[in-house]
């Protein structure tokens, strides 16, 4: 019985996805301005913004406080659809998300998950062209928004 429990525990831990790499880009602007710039860059790139979540405002509504933090949820079917064609479970990770937040030192960052890591546990080839396109788009868009 004990060996069965140990085997089960090992199976559970190996079945859990590894933590994805987070990529952070320093911004020279406040959180709201940084996300405004990202929204503009996304619009110019033909992406759709689905939601903008103000975490600090949400915390304030319940009498709590956190540093300025906003999440942008966006996508482009030209990039996301091929991922979902390869494995429909990619829809759990799409649309893409970028978090803008202020750290304890007052520095603002844009942070997002590396799409290769994000989709790693799925039936998607690690060299799928859409992964490189997602990585390139996220890199260019966040760099433009942070300037």
C-alpha positions as CSV (number, residue, x, y, z in Angstrom):
1,X,0.0,0.0,0.0
2,X,2.8,2.4,0.9
3,X,4.6,1.8,-2.4
4,X,1.3,2.5,-4.2
5,X,0.9,5.8,-2.5
6,X,4.5,6.8,-3.3
7,X,4.0,5.8,-6.9
8,X,0.9,7.9,-7.0
9,X,2.6,10.9,-5.5
10,X,5.4,10.6,-8.1
11,X,2.9,10.4,-10.9
12,X,1.1,13.4,-9.7
13,X,4.2,15.6,-9.4
14,X,5.5,14.6,-12.8
15,X,2.1,15.3,-14.4
16,X,2.1,18.8,-13.2
17,X,3.4,21.4,-15.7
18,X,6.7,23.0,-15.1
19,X,6.6,26.7,-14.3
20,X,6.8,28.7,-17.4
21,X,9.5,31.3,-18.0
22,X,8.3,34.8,-17.3
23,X,9.8,37.5,-19.5
24,X,10.0,41.1,-18.0
25,X,10.6,44.3,-19.8
26,X,11.3,47.5,-17.8
27,X,9.1,50.5,-18.7
28,X,10.0,54.2,-18.3
29,X,6.3,55.1,-17.8
30,X,3.6,54.5,-15.2
31,X,1.5,51.4,-15.4
32,X,-1.5,53.0,-17.0
33,X,0.5,54.8,-19.6
34,X,2.5,51.6,-20.3
35,X,-0.6,49.6,-21.0
36,X,-2.1,52.5,-23.0
37,X,1.0,52.3,-25.2
38,X,0.7,48.5,-25.4
39,X,-3.0,48.8,-26.4
40,X,-2.0,51.2,-29.2
41,X,0.7,48.9,-30.4
42,X,-1.7,45.9,-30.4
43,X,-4.3,47.9,-32.4
44,X,-1.6,48.8,-35.0
45,X,-0.6,45.2,-35.2
46,X,-4.2,44.0,-35.9
47,X,-4.7,42.3,-32.5
48,X,-7.9,42.5,-30.5
49,X,-7.9,43.6,-26.9
50,X,-10.5,41.5,-25.0
51,X,-10.0,42.8,-21.5
52,X,-8.1,45.2,-19.3
53,X,-8.1,44.2,-15.6
54,X,-7.1,46.7,-13.0
55,X,-5.9,44.6,-10.1
56,X,-5.2,47.6,-7.8
57,X,-8.7,49.0,-8.3
58,X,-10.2,45.6,-7.5
59,X,-8.2,45.4,-4.3
60,X,-9.3,48.9,-3.4
61,X,-12.9,48.0,-3.8
62,X,-12.6,45.4,-1.0
63,X,-10.6,47.7,1.3
64,X,-7.2,46.2,0.4
65,X,-4.1,47.8,-1.2
66,X,-1.6,46.6,-3.7
67,X,0.8,48.4,-6.0
68,X,-0.4,49.5,-9.4
69,X,-1.0,46.4,-11.4
70,X,-3.0,45.9,-14.7
71,X,-3.4,42.9,-17.0
72,X,-4.2,43.1,-20.7
73,X,-5.8,40.2,-22.4
74,X,-5.5,40.2,-26.2
75,X,-5.1,38.0,-29.2
76,X,-4.9,37.6,-33.0
77,X,-6.6,34.7,-34.6
78,X,-3.8,34.5,-37.2
79,X,-1.5,33.4,-34.4
80,X,-3.8,31.7,-31.9
81,X,-5.8,29.6,-34.3
82,X,-2.9,27.5,-35.6
83,X,-2.0,26.7,-31.9
84,X,-5.6,25.5,-31.3
85,X,-5.6,23.5,-34.5
86,X,-2.5,21.7,-33.3
87,X,-4.0,21.1,-29.9
88,X,-7.4,22.5,-28.9
89,X,-6.2,22.6,-25.2
90,X,-4.1,25.6,-26.3
91,X,-7.4,27.5,-25.7
92,X,-6.7,27.2,-22.0
93,X,-3.7,29.5,-22.5
94,X,-5.0,31.8,-25.1
95,X,-5.7,34.7,-25.6
96,X,-2.3,36.0,-24.6
97,X,-1.8,38.2,-21.5
98,X,0.7,40.8,-20.4
99,X,0.9,42.2,-16.9
100,X,2.0,45.8,-16.2
101,X,3.0,46.3,-12.5
102,X,5.0,48.5,-10.2
103,X,7.4,46.7,-8.0
104,X,8.4,47.7,-4.4
105,X,11.0,50.1,-5.7
106,X,8.6,52.0,-8.0
107,X,9.9,50.4,-11.2
108,X,7.3,49.4,-13.7
109,X,7.5,46.2,-15.7
110,X,5.7,44.5,-18.4
111,X,5.7,40.7,-17.8
112,X,4.4,37.8,-19.9
113,X,4.8,34.1,-20.2
114,X,7.1,32.7,-22.9
115,X,4.7,31.0,-25.3
116,X,7.0,28.1,-25.8
117,X,6.9,27.3,-22.1
118,X,3.2,28.1,-21.9
119,X,2.3,25.6,-24.5
120,X,5.0,23.0,-23.6
121,X,2.7,20.4,-22.0
122,X,0.5,20.2,-25.1
123,X,0.7,18.2,-28.3
124,X,2.5,21.0,-30.1
125,X,5.9,20.8,-31.7
126,X,8.4,23.0,-29.9
127,X,9.5,24.4,-33.3
128,X,6.0,25.2,-34.5
129,X,6.2,28.4,-36.5
130,X,3.4,30.1,-34.6
131,X,5.3,29.8,-31.3
132,X,8.2,31.8,-32.8
133,X,5.7,34.3,-34.2
134,X,4.0,34.7,-30.8
135,X,7.4,35.2,-29.1
136,X,8.5,37.8,-31.7
137,X,5.2,39.7,-31.5
138,X,5.3,39.8,-27.7
139,X,8.9,40.9,-27.7
140,X,8.3,43.7,-30.2
141,X,5.1,44.9,-28.7
142,X,6.3,45.0,-25.1
143,X,9.5,46.7,-26.1
144,X,7.6,49.4,-28.1
145,X,5.2,50.0,-25.2
146,X,7.9,50.3,-22.6
147,X,9.8,53.1,-24.4
